[in-house]
Amino acid sequence: MILPTRIGLTRRGKLFLLVADRAILPHQFLKRMFVTWNWRLVRSSSQYYDLKIGRYTIKLHPEYFHIIFGEWGEWKKYHLPPFALKGATVLDIGAGCGETALFYFFHGVERVICVEPNPDLASIISENLGSNKWNAEVHARSFDTEMLNLDFDFMKMDCEGCETQLLSADTLPACVMEVHDRHVLHALMNKFGLRVANSKAGGKNARSNDFERRQFRMYYLGWRFTRAREKFRETKGLRRLYYAIILVILELHPDFVNVYRARWGRVWEAYYFPDKTDGKWHSK
């Protein structure tokens, strides 16, 4: 079990627990504790964490440790199809450090195709594949629709915006994905019959936001960008030009590269599960 290392109070007098150098609220920790009771943090440093789950030990960048620690329970709800994955091949778009590959191997898949454009993260995936002897391969590049021609049974997509490229595809495989733009979501729903399983907000007052994420000053930058983008789409004329200038200024901010834009707006957990007969997918 991963236990808190310190208990403290915020400036407003609210109790928090420090877990792996991140502050979370007590009710959040209890919720995660029931999901991660058999996890063990083997080693931690400012650069990497080694996390042992069952028979697997995975190397993670600290940010990705907190992603898996905070979202594993949600993955069980939204990252699995209604059919068994035993013996299947999964196309993992936005593979991070290999944490979702680990998740799918836990659920019986035979093989995972990891797509991760960040070369540093792709290198960590390769280390994890070797140390755990996973049947997997790594594509250290951005997603493109040609990847839909690879041999796989199921696709998971969480790539902070690359789902837009699916609009140019002729067909859609069985998949789950995060969609970060309302217009793209509606377009995918109209073209393929994509359905929404869950919607979550990342706005200033969103209760679903992790406590530790609200500690970063980058929060306000990302929130402002989302608000300015919404206004840009809603207005015309000089006001539209005004918001276009604001967006450019925000993108020039030195911290902007560290902000996942979509995490500060609304995110939709969506899915598409067609019927499969005679080895081919047919939309329901």
Backbone torsions as a table, in degrees:
resi	resn	phi	psi	omega
1	MET	NA	142.2	178.6
2	ILE	-94.9	111.1	-173.2
3	LEU	-100.7	154.5	175.6
4	PRO	-64.8	149.4	178.1
5	THR	-103.4	-12.9	-179.8
6	ARG	-160.1	152.3	174.1
7	ILE	-118.8	136.5	-178.7
8	GLY	-148.8	-178.8	178.8
9	LEU	-123.7	140.0	174.6
10	THR	-75.2	175.7	178.2
11	ARG	-62.0	-26.3	179.6
12	ARG	-90.9	6.6	177.3
13	GLY	82.2	17.6	-179.6
14	LYS	-91.6	133.2	-178.5
15	LEU	-69.7	137.9	173.7
16	PHE	-138.8	158.8	177.0
17	LEU	-115.5	140.9	177.8
18	LEU	-98.4	115.3	-179.2
19	VAL	-122.7	116.1	-179.0
20	ALA	51.0	47.6	175.8
21	ASP	67.6	17.7	174.6
22	ARG	-126.2	141.0	-180.0
23	ALA	-89.9	131.7	174.6
24	ILE	-135.9	157.9	179.2
25	LEU	-76.5	152.1	-176.9
26	PRO	-55.8	-41.4	-178.2
27	HIS	-68.5	-29.8	175.9
28	GLN	-67.9	-40.5	179.3
29	PHE	-64.1	-43.8	-179.7
30	LEU	-61.4	-41.1	178.9
31	LYS	-62.4	-42.7	-179.6
32	ARG	-73.2	-31.8	-177.9
33	MET	-60.8	-38.5	-179.3
34	PHE	-69.1	-24.2	179.4
35	VAL	-87.2	-32.7	-171.6
36	THR	-114.5	28.7	-174.6
37	TRP	-61.1	-27.6	-177.9
38	ASN	-103.2	17.2	177.5
39	TRP	-88.2	154.4	177.7
40	ARG	-142.8	128.9	176.7
41	LEU	-86.0	103.1	-174.7
42	VAL	-72.0	-42.5	-177.5
43	ARG	-154.0	144.9	177.9
44	SER	-141.6	145.8	176.4
45	SER	-149.8	-178.3	179.1
46	SER	-70.3	-17.0	-176.3
47	GLN	-103.6	-43.2	-173.7
48	TYR	-143.0	152.3	172.2
49	TYR	-119.3	142.1	171.5
50	ASP	-108.9	115.6	-175.3
51	LEU	-113.1	127.6	179.2
52	LYS	-103.7	121.7	176.2
53	ILE	-127.7	111.5	-176.3
54	GLY	63.3	-129.1	-178.7
55	ARG	-90.7	0.1	-177.9
56	TYR	-103.9	142.8	171.2
57	THR	-123.1	123.3	-173.3
58	ILE	-120.5	135.9	176.8
59	LYS	-87.2	132.4	-175.0
60	LEU	-136.2	142.1	165.2
61	HIS	-65.6	144.2	-177.1
62	PRO	-49.9	-40.7	179.9
63	GLU	-62.4	-37.3	-178.6
64	TYR	-77.4	-25.5	170.7
65	PHE	-61.0	-44.9	-178.3
66	HIS	-70.5	-27.3	174.5
67	ILE	-66.0	-50.0	-178.1
68	ILE	-68.1	-36.5	179.7
69	PHE	-66.9	-35.9	-177.7
70	GLY	-88.7	-23.6	-170.3
71	GLU	-114.9	-2.5	-177.5
72	TRP	-55.0	-42.4	179.0
73	GLY	-63.3	-38.9	178.0
74	GLU	-68.4	-35.6	178.2
75	TRP	-59.7	-37.3	178.6
76	LYS	-63.0	-28.9	179.6
77	LYS	-82.9	-40.9	-167.0
78	TYR	-117.2	-8.8	-177.9
79	HIS	-103.7	3.0	-178.6
80	LEU	-113.6	141.1	176.7
81	PRO	-82.4	170.4	179.4
82	PRO	-79.1	5.6	177.9
83	PHE	-120.2	159.0	-177.0
84	ALA	-68.4	142.7	179.7
85	LEU	-100.9	3.9	-178.2
86	LYS	-58.9	123.2	179.5
87	GLY	81.2	3.7	-175.3
88	ALA	-88.1	166.2	172.4
89	THR	-111.3	130.5	-178.4
90	VAL	-112.2	132.8	171.4
91	LEU	-93.7	112.2	-173.6
92	ASP	-104.1	97.8	-178.9
93	ILE	-90.5	119.5	-173.3
94	GLY	85.0	61.6	-169.0
95	ALA	-83.6	-8.9	178.3
96	GLY	59.8	-123.8	177.3
97	CYS	-99.1	6.7	-176.9
98	GLY	101.5	11.0	-177.2
99	GLU	-68.5	-34.6	177.5
100	THR	-78.9	-27.4	172.0
101	ALA	-61.2	-45.0	175.6
102	LEU	-55.9	-45.4	-179.8
103	PHE	-57.8	-45.3	-177.5
104	TYR	-73.5	-34.1	174.7
105	PHE	-64.0	-34.2	175.6
106	PHE	-62.3	-26.7	-178.1
107	HIS	-101.7	22.0	165.9
108	GLY	89.7	10.8	-179.4
109	VAL	-69.1	156.2	179.8
110	GLU	-89.3	-33.5	-172.1
111	ARG	-154.0	146.8	176.9
112	VAL	-129.8	132.3	173.8
113	ILE	-102.0	109.5	-175.1
114	CYS	-94.7	125.8	177.3
115	VAL	-115.3	116.4	-177.9
116	GLU	-146.5	112.9	-175.6
117	PRO	-74.6	-21.4	179.5
118	ASN	-74.4	115.4	-174.8
119	PRO	-62.9	-33.7	179.0
120	ASP	-66.6	-42.9	178.7
121	LEU	-68.9	-39.2	178.5
122	ALA	-60.8	-35.1	177.8
123	SER	-66.6	-39.2	177.7
124	ILE	-65.8	-39.7	176.6
125	ILE	-56.9	-46.3	-179.1
126	SER	-60.0	-39.3	176.5
127	GLU	-62.6	-43.9	-179.2
128	ASN	-66.7	-35.7	178.1
129	LEU	-64.2	-42.9	-178.9
130	GLY	-69.1	-44.0	-175.9
131	SER	-70.0	-28.4	-179.5
132	ASN	-101.6	-1.4	178.6
133	LYS	56.0	46.0	177.6
134	TRP	-81.4	146.0	173.1
135	ASN	-84.6	91.1	-174.1
136	ALA	-154.4	165.9	175.2
137	GLU	-138.9	157.2	-176.2
138	VAL	-119.9	129.4	171.9
139	HIS	-109.1	104.3	-176.5
140	ALA	-86.3	65.7	179.0
141	ARG	-159.1	170.0	-178.6
142	SER	-73.4	156.3	178.5
143	PHE	-67.7	140.6	167.4
144	ASP	-139.7	160.5	-172.2
145	THR	-66.7	-16.4	176.0
146	GLU	-63.3	-24.4	179.3
147	MET	-66.7	-20.0	177.9
148	LEU	-68.0	-13.4	177.9
149	ASN	-87.3	-4.7	177.0
150	LEU	-67.8	161.1	-178.1
151	ASP	-86.3	102.2	179.3
152	PHE	-150.8	165.6	-177.3
153	ASP	-106.9	-21.4	-172.9
154	PHE	-157.0	144.2	-177.8
155	MET	-124.0	134.8	169.5
156	LYS	-114.7	130.1	-176.8
157	MET	-128.4	119.9	174.3
158	ASP	-146.5	84.2	-169.6
159	CYS	-130.1	25.4	172.7
160	GLU	52.9	45.7	172.0
161	GLY	123.5	-15.3	-176.5
162	CYS	-71.9	-8.9	177.1
163	GLU	-61.3	-17.3	176.5
164	THR	-57.9	-34.2	-177.8
165	GLN	-64.4	-21.7	-179.6
166	LEU	-65.3	-19.2	179.5
167	LEU	-65.5	-21.4	178.7
168	SER	-92.6	-1.6	179.5
169	ALA	-81.6	152.6	178.5
170	ASP	-82.7	-36.0	180.0
171	THR	-134.5	163.5	179.7
172	LEU	-124.4	130.9	178.1
173	PRO	-77.7	170.0	171.9
174	ALA	-58.8	128.1	-171.8
175	CYS	-160.6	162.0	165.4
176	VAL	-125.7	148.6	-178.0
177	MET	-158.0	158.1	167.9
178	GLU	-98.3	129.9	177.9
179	VAL	-112.4	132.4	-170.7
180	HIS	-112.6	5.9	-179.6
181	ASP	-138.9	127.3	-176.3
182	ARG	-61.1	-37.8	-178.8
183	HIS	-68.0	-40.2	176.8
184	VAL	-65.5	-41.5	178.3
185	LEU	-56.6	-50.2	-178.3
186	HIS	-64.7	-36.4	178.4
187	ALA	-65.4	-41.7	178.3
188	LEU	-68.2	-35.6	177.2
189	MET	-65.0	-42.1	-178.9
190	ASN	-71.2	-36.0	-175.8
191	LYS	-81.7	-43.1	-172.4
192	PHE	-115.1	-13.8	-174.6
193	GLY	85.5	24.8	176.5
194	LEU	-56.3	142.7	-179.6
195	ARG	-122.3	153.5	-177.4
196	VAL	-99.4	127.8	177.1
197	ALA	-96.6	-30.4	-176.9
198	ASN	-162.5	148.7	176.3
199	SER	-127.9	133.0	179.4
200	LYS	-135.2	145.3	-177.9
201	ALA	-100.5	148.8	174.5
202	GLY	-120.3	23.5	-177.0
203	GLY	-75.5	-177.8	-171.4
204	LYS	-61.1	-34.4	-176.3
205	ASN	-107.3	15.5	-175.9
206	ALA	-70.3	124.6	179.4
207	ARG	-71.4	-22.2	-177.3
208	SER	-76.2	-12.7	179.0
209	ASN	-65.4	137.7	174.3
210	ASP	-65.9	141.9	-178.4
211	PHE	-57.2	-40.8	-175.3
212	GLU	-66.7	-29.4	-179.4
213	ARG	-69.5	-27.1	178.6
214	ARG	-75.8	-7.8	178.9
215	GLN	-79.9	-23.2	-174.2
216	PHE	-81.3	139.0	176.7
217	ARG	-67.5	-18.1	177.5
218	MET	-66.4	-17.0	179.4
219	TYR	-55.4	-50.0	-175.2
220	TYR	-64.3	-37.3	178.0
221	LEU	-59.9	-49.3	-179.7
222	GLY	-65.0	-39.5	179.5
223	TRP	-64.7	-42.6	178.5
224	ARG	-63.2	-39.2	179.7
225	PHE	-62.4	-44.3	-179.7
226	THR	-61.8	-44.6	179.8
227	ARG	-64.1	-43.0	-179.9
228	ALA	-65.6	-36.8	178.8
229	ARG	-66.0	-39.7	177.9
230	GLU	-63.4	-44.9	179.7
231	LYS	-64.8	-37.4	179.0
232	PHE	-59.3	-40.1	-178.8
233	ARG	-74.9	-25.2	-175.3
234	GLU	-89.1	-22.5	-172.6
235	THR	-104.7	171.1	179.5
236	LYS	-137.4	170.3	173.8
237	GLY	65.5	-137.6	-175.7
238	LEU	-66.4	-33.8	178.7
239	ARG	-66.9	-35.6	176.6
240	ARG	-64.4	-40.4	177.0
241	LEU	-64.1	-39.6	178.6
242	TYR	-58.8	-47.6	-178.9
243	TYR	-70.8	-29.3	175.1
244	ALA	-63.5	-39.6	178.4
245	ILE	-66.6	-41.6	178.6
246	ILE	-60.2	-42.8	179.9
247	LEU	-62.3	-41.8	179.4
248	VAL	-63.7	-43.6	179.5
249	ILE	-61.1	-44.2	-179.9
250	LEU	-63.9	-38.7	-179.4
251	GLU	-69.0	-23.8	178.6
252	LEU	-82.0	-8.7	179.8
253	HIS	-62.2	135.3	-176.4
254	PRO	-60.4	-23.2	-179.7
255	ASP	-89.7	-4.6	-172.1
256	PHE	-63.8	-33.5	-179.5
257	VAL	-63.1	-20.7	-179.5
258	ASN	-91.4	-0.5	-177.0
259	VAL	-103.4	122.2	171.1
260	TYR	-80.0	105.3	-173.6
261	ARG	-51.0	-47.4	-172.4
262	ALA	-64.5	-23.6	-178.6
263	ARG	-69.4	-12.8	-177.1
264	TRP	-107.8	1.8	174.3
265	GLY	-112.3	-154.3	177.2
266	ARG	-91.5	138.4	-179.6
267	VAL	-122.9	134.4	179.3
268	TRP	-110.0	126.7	170.8
269	GLU	-86.2	114.0	-174.4
270	ALA	-123.2	164.5	-178.0
271	TYR	-150.2	159.6	174.7
272	TYR	-145.3	112.2	-178.2
273	PHE	-124.0	86.9	176.6
274	PRO	-75.6	167.3	174.2
275	ASP	-77.5	147.8	177.2
276	LYS	-120.1	114.3	177.4
277	THR	-134.7	143.4	-179.7
278	ASP	55.6	31.8	176.0
279	GLY	78.5	4.7	-177.9
280	LYS	-124.7	151.3	179.9
281	TRP	-87.4	136.2	176.6
282	HIS	-131.3	128.4	-178.4
283	SER	-63.0	141.8	178.1
284	LYS	-70.9	NA	NA
